[in-house]
Amino acid sequence: MTLEIFLQNAANGITLGSLYALLAIGYTMVYGILRLINFAHGEIFMISTYFAFYGTAIFALPWQVAFVVAIVLTALLGVVIERAAYRPLRDAPRISALISAIGVSFLMANLGLVIFGGRPKTFYRPPIFQVPIELGGVRVVALFFVIPLLTAILLVALNYIVYKTKTGLAMRAAQWDFDTTRLMGVDVDRAISITFAIGSALAAVGGIMWGLRFAEINPNMGLFPGLKCFIAAVFGGIGNISGAVLGGFILGFGEIMLVAFLPGLAGYRDAFAFVVLILILLVRPTGLLGDKQRVKV
Amino acid sequence: MLELKDIQVYYDGIHAIKGVSLTVPQGALITLVGSNGAGKSTLLRTICGLKRPSSGELRFKERNLLDMSVTRIVQMGISMVPEGRQIFPDLTVMENLRLGAFTRTDQDEIARDQERVFSLFPRLKERASQKGGTLSGGEQQMLAIARGLMARPSLLLMDEPSLGLAPILVEEVFRVIWEIHREGVTLLLIEQNAQAALAIADYGYVMESGSIVLQGKGEDLLHDEAVRRAYLGQDIGA
């Protein structure tokens, strides 16, 4: 493998890793506060791409506007799903909410098939992202720089919200115990809604960039990225935001490199994540950066 | 200041509070003693809105608390130091204190209160950037009390603040409670250490399986034979 090809693959890996990281954060944030794997997260990601698609294709909005509207709508969708499907089960056994999450996932994927149609749609790709850029002998389009850069900016912003603002403090407190957090005067329901809004907005950014990168969207596209990013979150240590980012990057990078170095295994690229999952569960079930499981009292 | 009238609470289908009436006048230190499972904690949780009574009246500063959210009740000036401390173990001491002042926006006054709790508990200042979970049991209790004070409450509810502490720390906790009381904060104190609680309280209530069975001045209860037998572990003859 020449250096150019390696660098080309590295750019691919970093890009995919960024997208996985953005999606994995939603799983880990929701788990952190509700102890719930939001299986509908992959479908939230899928629907965000359709919001953006309809914005540009049907409503003929300028792409900048369409993308922002799609992100806002997706954030609202996440909040609505929590209200409708998870909040009524807040005091029920945890398995009930999990089943509800799986139900929402199926519901949205199938509603997508009915409403959007099964045939893939072509995602609008603004030319500005396709400008070729040459760096160190490698020619890639601008998008390969935009995706990691935007991801980095969002991670900094997220870090600021979670660790420097009152809202973030409320979210982190609620992760420990709802009643004690309420006694501080925190509106826990609001903190949970904000968590869903942030996670879903990040999934929307990932979804839109996914559309820009791969050009095609379909109602089943949430399934594999959703599963892989759930694995990324578990791999990094579920509940831990840095862990989800790390897990997302390792999974995305690893998947691309597996195909690059072992082309014979290219057909197994989707299996890669699951092998990683099995290994991490065997070796370090709490994930790379996960704490020892702490039991809520 | 706080008035409960014939409060009835069901907890998981159990009739946990059976018609409790109780008054906490402004500036007073009131204690509620009784054995485990008498319903003391449930009563405190009802006052701050975490549990809702099936009937009865609950008033604070002449306002009805029953249709207020917990957040609203905290804003009204009721703060609780919960049983088992319940500090946030993954947050720093500073962040725990900031949560205590969550509903407040008066930054200057918050900073002043922070200095005040640090002077009350110098150990917390030393450990300001440490995570709550790394503190010792005694320090965690101090943090829980400090956090409760950060709301600048007019009524502070304390649920078993001396539970599980070494005798020297129990003494320290009661010294602090007395200090807070002297500064003018109204206190409703639940204690299993009935002796110490009644000794400093203006007025005491004795609770048994969901009802108030006895009440009176702290000192009088302290010398009441029934109370001594049941809660102070002393035989009359002794």
Chai-1 contact restraints between the chains, C-beta under 6 A:
chainA,res_idxA,chainB,res_idxB,connection_type,confidence,min_distance_angstrom,max_distance_angstrom,comment,restraint_id
A,A173,B,F88,contact,1.0,0.0,6.0,A-B,restraint_1
A,A173,B,L99,contact,1.0,0.0,6.0,A-B,restraint_2
A,W176,B,F88,contact,1.0,0.0,6.0,A-B,restraint_3
A,D179,B,L50,contact,1.0,0.0,6.0,A-B,restraint_4
A,T180,B,Q86,contact,1.0,0.0,6.0,A-B,restraint_5
A,R182,B,V70,contact,1.0,0.0,6.0,A-B,restraint_6
A,L183,B,M80,contact,1.0,0.0,6.0,A-B,restraint_7
A,M184,B,L99,contact,1.0,0.0,6.0,A-B,restraint_8
A,M184,B,F102,contact,1.0,0.0,6.0,A-B,restraint_9
A,G185,B,T71,contact,1.0,0.0,6.0,A-B,restraint_10
A,G185,B,V74,contact,1.0,0.0,6.0,A-B,restraint_11
A,G185,B,F102,contact,1.0,0.0,6.0,A-B,restraint_12
A,G185,B,T103,contact,1.0,0.0,6.0,A-B,restraint_13
A,V186,B,F102,contact,1.0,0.0,6.0,A-B,restraint_14
A,D187,B,T71,contact,1.0,0.0,6.0,A-B,restraint_15
